[in-house]
Each structure stands twice: as C-alpha cells, then as structure tokens.
Amino acid sequence: MASPLPPTATTLCPNSTSLTSITSFTPSLFPKKSQKPHSLRTKPKLGFVCKAANNGNDQNHDIMGKLDRRNMLIGLGAGGLYGATGLDTNPFAFADPVPAPDISTCGLATKPDDTTIDCCPPNTTTIIDFTLPENPTLRTRLAVQNVAADPDYLAKYKKAIELMRALPDDDPRSLAQQAMVHCSYCDGGYPMPGYSDLEIQVHYCWLFFPFHRWYLYFFERIMAKLIDDDSFALPFWNWDAPAGMYMPSIFTDTTSSLYDEYRNADHLPPKLLDLNYSGTDDDVDDDTRIKENLTTMYQQMISKATSQRLFFGEPYVAGDDPNPGAGNIENIPHNNIHFWTGDPTQTNGEDMGAFYSAGRDPLFYAHHSNVDRMWSIYKSLGGTDIASTDWLDAEFLFYDEDKNLVRVKVSDSLDEKKLGYTYEDVEIPWLESKSTARKSANKRKAAVAAADLTTAFPATLTDTISVEVSRPSAVTRTAEEKAAEEEVLLISGIEFDGTKPLKFDVYVNDDADTVSGKDKSEFAGSFVHVPHKAKSNIKTKLRLGLTNLLADLGAEGDTSVVVTLVPKFGGPVTIGGFSIELISTTL
C-alpha cells in the first residue's frame, strides 16, 4: 500500500438515504430529439418506509419522520438574519431544496487537526435576490497556458489578485474573505436552517457544480470591479489537455501575486500532472501519463457519465446528512488535483490540499474554472441539467463586487452565457481517447462469492480484495434500454474517519497478477476523499457506471463480475457491501 498522505482539511458532502421529490424530468444523456422520458417518479406518500435494493446495506429512511422533523419548525421564528430581513420565518418547513444559510448563525469551522478557524463572512441585515443581467457582453475565460503570451491580460490578472490581497481581511471582496467562503460552506461553518444539528455541505453531492459556478462568478466580478475592466474574466487551468497538464508557469513566479508558497515543490514544471494521483509519484513515462490522463477524461465525461446521478452526484436536500456521494468529475480528477497541488509537508496539506485553505491559492480558482468548463462541455455533448425543483431551487449566499449580500438559486446558473461569460475554444483531445480492454486470460478469482457478500460485509479494507457481484440482468440490453437506465456498481456503506485522506481504486474483471493501467477498461474508477473534521465518521457510497465498461470487456452476457478494490492511501475504511443495479439516466 502506498504511504498515506498527511492529513488535509475539507468538508465534503456522509450518507443520505432520503427520497427526493421528482416533479419533472429531462431526456437521457445523448438522447435522440424524439426521445421521451421512460417513466415519471413521484414522491412517496407520507408514512412509507423506503429501503434501497442493495443487499440491505443502506439504512431504512422514514419519510414521515423526516417530515415530522420539518413540521416542528412551523410557527417558530428563525431569528437572526432571516427574522431581520422580513423573510418567511421558516420558508423551508415543507420544502426540500437546501436553503441559503443564515449567516448570523455561522460558527467556527473545524480543521482535521481539531483546531478551529473563523471563516464566517461579515454580518448584514440586508439580502438582495439575484437577477440575471440583461443582454450581457460575453467575457471569455482563457486557457492558462495561453495567458503568458498576452502580457496585457496577465498584468490585469496579477493586479486584480494583488488588489484583493491588499484589502482588509474583513472586506468581503478580499482574497482572505473569498477563501473563507469555501471554508464556511465546506467545513461546517453554516448550520442548515431548521436543522441545527446538520451542516450545509456543497461537496460530495449534486450541489458541487452550481455552488462553484456561483462562487467563481462573484470572484470574477470582484476582480473586474477592482481593476475597472468589466470585460475581465478568470482563466482556466486546462488540465484536460496535454498543453495544460502542468502546474501553470504564471503561478510559479515567486514575485507574482499569483504565487502561493504552499504548493508541492515536487510538482513544479516540468512535472506532468497525474489526474489519478495516489499520493506518490509513480514511475510512468510522460507519454503513458498523458494517455492515461486523456483516457480518464473520456471515462469521466463520456463512457461513465451516462446518468445525471453519475455526473452531478447524489441528491442532497434540506434535512439530509451531508456527503451522499460525489459525481464523476468531483471524485476524479477534481479531488486528485487538490492533493497533487497542495504541499504535503504542511499541516493538513495546505493550501490546495485542504478545503478550508484551498481558496487562499489563486490557482484554486483557475482549477475550478476548468471544473466549471466540464459542465459546459457535458451539455455541449448532449448531457442535460437536472429538472428536479429540489436541485433548481437550492440557494446560496455570496457577497458581490459592491459588498452586497446576494441570494442566488441553482436555476439561474444553468447557462454560463446568461451570466456573461464563455470559454476559449481550445482542442479537446480526450474526445477520441476511448479506453481499450486488456481482456486478460488470467482473470482474478473472487475471494468472496456473490452468495456470501451479505455475511462477509461490512468489513475493513486493509489490502487488495476481489469479490463476485451478481448482475440484475445477464442479457444484452437494447440501445433504448441503455438510454433509459444505466447499469452501475454500487459500493455502499463506505465508512471512515473523515479527518484523514482516503483513496482506493476499483477494477472489474481484471488480471490476477497485476492491475491494469488507467487507460484500460478494467479500471472502473476510484473513491477519493479530501479530509475534513466531521462530527462523526463519514458514511457514504460510490456509484460507478458499468454499461460501456461491460460492453468493452465483452461481459454483457455474464451473470456476475469480479470487483477488485486496491487501497492506495489512508484508512482504515469499512466497506458495507456491493451490488449492481439499474438506475434512471435522469434524476
């Protein structure tokens, strides 16, 4: 097993088994224009107890109990910011979307090392509801590797960050306060209104993409206002293409405002970025690394992103425990890049290696600009946004360039052009980087048979283990059936100390002696956790798409598959169980 990384800090999104209200639906990923939704799912009637069909590893969730908890709020004043602004006292007593926080109740965030940090924003009694700008002039976000050739732009970029650094720490536009935005939303600073024992969390759930889009939007507008250039836009770290698979050189000048001293000194240029980073730099030549990186992007964006749940992450609504499960891009490469960039010699892996400190590094915003770009590319390839009001009506609070506290909704973030920006048109080489199957003749044998899974698990993962998992159907499905439902591997009951980093890789029908490279179809994906201080152990799940993987392996007619878990760093971690299920391609 690889040596564990030093602790880092985050607050990611533990397990939620709640049912989500589905009031509308969208076409499947990459649909034909004539395709119509295959089913309509509605919220269960009150009093039903729902249990997931996954070998009994998810806990029952009492819908009546959840709503009774909400109903206790009726007639109670929310106090604080909500009372002061004349808002409804409990606007979410009967609603599911995650509400905007009450910043007057913001408390200390907690680092993985048990120390606390005040990440709360300045308090105010006035909130402005966001309205989309009318006919905005499009700002173009440039690829970082092209910025060095544009000295005028680079000078503006450096000046904007310099001015943000120079603002007083209590100014909501300062770099210090902007970093605290991420800290409060990610490290337990905000109690969820109506649920004081729960924190608002924007990681490891379907809020990941819209929260960070809004975060960058206001950060970008603050920069533009400070340099008096409304056309200014953030650059994006183009880590999905070979030209950008390095720590960008403009961030390594020690005399520049873009520099951050807490970065991994071993990963400065010309060190090639590893999108599957496992805590140590393995001995792989650059050509192989680039091939694996490109294949990883194809897998995460196309072959294993055929369900909204897989791309965006698990549903997360008011009253849910945080961390129900991350989507593809958040898990890989987003989390791995945080680890790869952060300084492992610093406490908690600061800066990028810890969510409470990540926003202190200007490179964080370029990293997330490219994460945001993945959402745009996903839709340009035929992917669709979630239509559930539980997602669309979720809210956040941010300070704008004029120091106004602004309330935003997910629904206003769906089209970046309506927010006034677009991305430079650069090559997307991973579109042609489909993985190839190894198809070893010496396949791994399962140490645990499918019939014994429920008695063998939960169990602690201490070394490589292979298990047999039965499939729900051993027949080749039609294209229409695949468009309606994705076959996924569910690894449930993943329980671990959230203050420690964790990564394990997952393979399907792999070789008995050596694991496949990341460019092979047998590599199904990874579970990657960036640590934070949680109130208790985190319990979550991992879903990995199998439909295209099984076709590549020629295993569509098999009654079961052999799943292999390979620990990479961190732990101990308990694995609750394994199952294969069919899930709707829309939420």
N, C-alpha and C positions, 0 to 999 in steps of 0.2 A: 504494500500500500504506500502511496506517495506520502511524503511528510505533510502534516497538516499546516495550513496557513495560520498565521497569527490571527487572533480574534479581530473582527471588524464590526461595525455597528450599522444596523438598519432597523427598520420596522417594516416587514413585508406584510402582504395581505394575508392563522390556524384554521381550522376546518369548519366549513359551514355545510350543513346538510339541509338547509331550508329550501322550501319550494319557492319558485319565483313566479310572479304574476306575468303571464304572457298574454298581452292584449292584442298583438298584431304580429305579423311575420313577414319575412323578406325572402326572395328567391335564394336558392342554394348557391354556393360559391361556383363561379364559372358557369352560370346557367344559360340555357337557351332562352331567347327572349320570350318564347311562347310558354315556357315552363311555369307552372303554378305550384303554390305550396301544397305539400302532400298531406298535411294534417294541421289541425288547429288545436293547440293545447291551452287549456284554461286553468285558472287557479282552482284547487280542490275546495270543496265545501268545508265550512268550519267543522272541526271535530275529527277530521280524518287524520290518521297517523300514517306517515309515508316512510317507506323503507326502500333504499336503493337495492337493486338486484345485483349485488356484487359479493356473493358468498357471505353476506351478513357482516361485512367488515365496517360499514358505515353505521353510525348510530341512528336510531329512530328519531324523527323530528316531529314534535307535537305542534301542529299548526294552531290548534286552539290555544295552547299555552303561550305560543309566541304572540298571538293577537291579544290575549288577555293582558300580557305584559304591556303592550301598547295602550290598551284601553285604560290602564291605571293612570295614564297621563291626562285623561280627559278632565278639563276644569282646573288643572294645575298650571300655575304660571311658570313659564320658562325662566323668567327673570333675566338678569344680565343684559346682554346685547339685544336679545330678542324682545324683551319687555321694553327696553329703552327706545327701540325703533318703531314700536307700534305694530310689529308683525303679529300674526296669529300666535297665541301662546304656545300651541303645540301643533304646528301645521302638519306634522308627520305622524300624528297619533294613529291614523288609519292608513297611511301611505307607506309604500315600500322603498322608494328611492332614498339613497343616502343623502341626508340634508347637509347644507353648509354648516360649518361649525359655529358655535357661539364663542367668539374669540375672548370674551370676558371670562370664560371658564378654562381657558388654556392653562395647562400646568407644565411642570418640569418634564422634559423628555429624559429618558434614561439610556445611558450608553451600555454596551455589552459588559464593560468592566465594573458595572454597578454604580458608577458616578453619574450625577445628573447634570443637565445643561438646560439653561433657559433659552428656548427657541421661540418664545411667544412674540407675536407682532405687536406693534403699538395698538393700544385700545382706542376705540372710537364708538360713538353712538349713532353714526350715520352709515347706511349701506346704499349704494347705487346699484340698480339692476342693469346688467349689461345689455346693450343693444348693438346689433351688427352695424358696422359702418356702411353708409350708402355709397355705392359705386367706388370702392377703394381702388387706389392706384396700386398695382401689384408690385411688391418688393420681392426681389429674387435672392434666395439663400444660395450662396456659392459653395462649391466643394472646397474644403480647406486646402487641398493640395494645389488649387489654382489661385489661392489668395496671395501667395508670395509674389506672384507675377503682377499684382495690382497694388502698387505702393500707396495710391491714394486711399483705396478701401482699407488696406492694412493699417494705415495711420489712423483712420477714423475708428476702426475696431479697437486698437490699442488705447486710443484716447477715451473712448466710451467706458472701457473697463477701468482705466486709470481714474476717471471721474467717479465711477461707482465705488471704487476702493476708498476714495478721499472723503466721501460723505460720512457724516456721523453714523455710528453703529445703530442708533435708534431711528434713523431715517429709513422708512420702508423701501426706499429705492436703492439703498446702499447694497454693496455686494454682500456684506455681513448679514443684513436682514433678508436678502434674497436667498442666501444659503439656509437661513432659518426656516423659510417657507417649507423646504423639503424636509427639514428636521422635524417640524411640528406635525406634518401630515404623515410622516413615515416612522416616527419614534415615540408615538404615544402621547404627543402633546395635546391633542384635541379629543376630549370625550365626545362620544356620539350623542347629540341632543336627544334626550328622552331615555338614554341608556348609559347612565354614568359609570357603569362597570365595564363598558366597552369603549375601545378607542376607534377613531376613524382611521382607516388604513387604505392607501391607494396603490399598494403593491400586491402582487400575487392575486389579482382579481381583474374583473373587466373594466375597472376604473383606470388602469395603468396608462393606456394610450390617451384618453381625453384629459386626464389630470395633467400629464406632462405637456400636452399640446398647449393647454391654457397657461401653464407655468412659463413656457418659453415665449408665448405671445406677449405677456406683460413684461417679461425680462427684456425682450427685444424693443418694446415700445419705450421703456425707460431709457435704454441706451440711445435710441433715436432722439428722444427729447433732450437728453443731456448734451448731445453734440449738435443739436439743432439741424437734424437731417432726417426728415420723415421718410426718406427712401431707404434708410439703412436697414439691413437685415442680417441676422446671425448667419454664420457659415455652418456647414455640416461636415462632420468627420466621416468621410466617405470610406468607412472600413469594410464595406461590402465589395469593393473593387481593389485589384492589386495596387493601383496607384495610391490608394489611401490606407493600405494595411500596415501603417507605421504610426507611431506617435507623431503627430504633425509637427514639423520643424518650427513653425511660427510660435509654438508653445514652449520650446526648449531654450529660448534666449533668456538667460538669467537676468538681463537688464530690462526685460519687457514686462508690462503689466499683465500679460497673458501667462507668465511663468508661475508655477506652483512648486514649492520645494518638496512637497510630499507626494512624489511620484516614484515609481520603481526605477531605480537607477540602472538596473539591468535591462530595461525595456526602452531605452532611448534609441533613436535612429542610429544605425540601420536595422535594429532588431525587428523582425517581422511579427506582426500581431497574430496571436492564436485565438481564434474565435471559440475554440473549445478548451480554453486554458484550464489546467487541472492543478494549479498551484506550483508546478515546477516546469522548467523549460526542457522539454524532451528533445532528443537528438533526431530532428527531422529536417531534411534539406528544404530550402526555400520553395522549390518547385512543388514538392509534395505538400508543404504547408498551404501554399496558395490554392492548390487543387482541393485540399480538404476544406479550406475556408469557403471556397465558391460552392462546393457541394453542400456544405452546411447551410448556406443561404438558400439554395434551391430547396433543400428539405424543409427548412423552417417556413419558407414563404410560399411554396407551391405544393410539393408532394405530401407534406404533412400538415397543411393548413386548409384542408377542405371542409372544415367545420368552423363556424363562428366561435364556438367554445374553445377550440384548439388555438385559434389565432388571438382572440381577445383575452381569454382567461375565463375563470368560473364566475357565475353571477354572485353579486355581493350587494345586499340590501340592508336597510335600516333594521337593527336588531340582530344582525348576523355577527358571529365571531369573525374576526379578520382572517386573512390568508386562506381562502377556499381553494386557490390553485392558480398558478400563473399560466399565461398563454405562451405560445412558442417563442416569440421574439424576446419577451421579457426574460424567459428562462435562458435561452441561448439565441443570440450572443450577448444580450444586454448585461446579464449578471457577470458573465465571464470577463467582459471588458472592464467592468468595475474592479474586479480582482486583479486583472492584468495591469491596470494603470496605477492602482494605489500602492503606497510604499509599505511593504511587508515588515519593515523594521520599526514602523511607528505603532504607537498604541492604537489598537483596533483597526490597523491598516489604513489610517488616514492618508490622504483626504478621500480620493475616489473609492477606496476600499471600504468605506463606511457611509451609510446613507445619511447619518446626521451631519457629516462633514463634507459630503461629496460636492455640494453646491458652492463650496469655497474655491474650488478649482474651476477656472474658466473653461477648461476642456470638457467639464461635465455638460455644459450647455451645447457644445458642438456635438458631443456624443449623442445627446438626446434629440438634437435636431435631425440626426440621421435615423434614430429610432422613429421619430415622427414621420420622416420620409417613407419608412417602411409601410406605415398605414396608408399613405397616399399611393404607393406602388401596389399594395394589396388590392385597392379598389380599382386601380387602372387595369389590373389583370382580371377583373370580373368579380372580385370579392365585394361583399355588401356589408353595410353597417347593421347593427342590432336594432330591431324595431320595438323592443320592449320599452314601455314607459319607465320601468324600473331603472333602466340604463339612461334613457334620454333625459329624464327629469332629475337625475343626480346633480348635486350642486357643490360648488367650491367658492372660496373667497380669496381674492388677491387684491393687493394694492396696485393702482395703475401709475402712470407716469406723472400724474398730478397729485399723488398721495391720497387719492380717493379709494376707499374700500369698496370693491366691486364684487357683486354676486353673479356667478356665471352658471350656465347649465351645460351638460354634455351635448344637448341637442343643437346648440349654437356653434359647436366646434367641428362639425362633421365635414365641412368643406373649407379647406385652408384658404382657398381663393376668396371666399366671403370674408375671411379675417384679414385679407390684404397681402398674402404672400404666396409664393410658389417656389419651386426648387429648380436650380440649374439643371438643364438636360445633359446628363452625363451617361456614359456607357454603363449598362447593367449586365456584366458578363456572366453572372450566375444563372441567367435565364436559360442558358444552354448547358448547365452543369449538373445534369441528372446523375444520380448515383448509379453505380453498377453493382450487381450482386456477385459476391465471392463464390457462393454455392459450393462450399466445402464438402468433400466426400466423407470427411471425418468429423461429423457434426457432434456437438456436445450432447451428452446424455443428461437427462434431468435427475438431480439428486432427490427431488421431491415430485412424486407423481401427482397428476391433477386431482385424483381421488383423495389425496392426503393433504391438500392445501389448507383446508379449514382446521385440521388438527395440528399442522406444523407451524402455522402462523396465528397470531403475531409472534415474531422472532427478531432477535437483534442481528443486524447485518454487520458481521465482523470480517468477512472475507468473501471472495467471489463465490456466488451461488447460482445454480441453474435449477429452474422449476418448470414443470409442464403445466400449461394453461389451456383449458379446453376452449374451443371456439363456439359461439352461439349457433353458427351455421357452417357446415362444411361443403357448401355448394358455391359454385361461381356465381356471383351476383351480376345482374344486368347493369348497364350504364345508368339507367334510370334509378335503380335501387341504390347505387353508389352515390348518385347525386342527391338522394333524399336522406341517406343515413351513412355516416362514416363508421367503420369498424375501428375501435380503439382499444388499446391496452390500458387498463386502469390499475395502477398501483396505489392501494388505499391504505389509510392508517399510517402514513409516514410521520413518525413522532420522534422529536429530537429536541435538544437544548437549543433554543433559538439564539442564544448568545454566541454560538460557535459557527464557523463556516462549515459548509457541508456540500459534497458533490459525489454522486455516483452515476456511472454510465449504464446504459441499458442496451442489450443486444438481443436479437431474435434469430434463432436457428443458426448460431454462429459455429465457428470451428472449435474443436475440442481442445486444441493446444495453444492457440494464440488468438487474441481478439482481433477483429477486423479494423482496418483504418476507418477514419471518419468519413471517407468518401465512398464507403461501401453501404449497400442497402441493409445489411445485417445490423448496422448501427442505428438503433431506433431513437436515441436521444439521451438526455441526461436530466437529472434533478440537480439544481444548483441553488444554494441558499446563501444570500449575503446576510450576515448575522445582525441581530438587534436584541435589546433587552426586552423580553416578553414577560408578562405576568406569570406565565406558566410555560411548560413545554408546548411547542408548536405541534399541531396535528393537522396535516394537510394531505393532499393527494396529487398524483401526477397522471395525466392522460397523454398518451402518445398515439398518433394516427398510424393505422396499420393497413388501410385499404391498398395504397400504392405499394407499400413495402411488401405485402404478401404476393402481389402480382409480380413484382421484381424477383422474388425468391421462388416463384413457381409453386407457392404453397396455398393457393386459394382453395384447393380441394381437400386440404389436410383437416383432420378433426381437432388437432391441437398444435401448439407451437412450444418451443423451448425458449424460455426467457432467462437471460443471464444478467445479473447485477454485479457490477465491478466497482467497489469502493475506491474513491480517488483521494479524498481528504475529509477530515472532520469526523464527527460521530462521537459517541455511539448513536445509532439510529435504529428505531424499531420499524419493521415493515409489517403492516397489518394483514395484507393479503393481495391476491392477484385475481383479476378477471378480465375477460374480453367481452365487450358489449357493443351494441349498435346505438349511436346517438344521432339525433337530428342534426343536419348541417346548419340549421338556424336556431337561434335562441328565442 
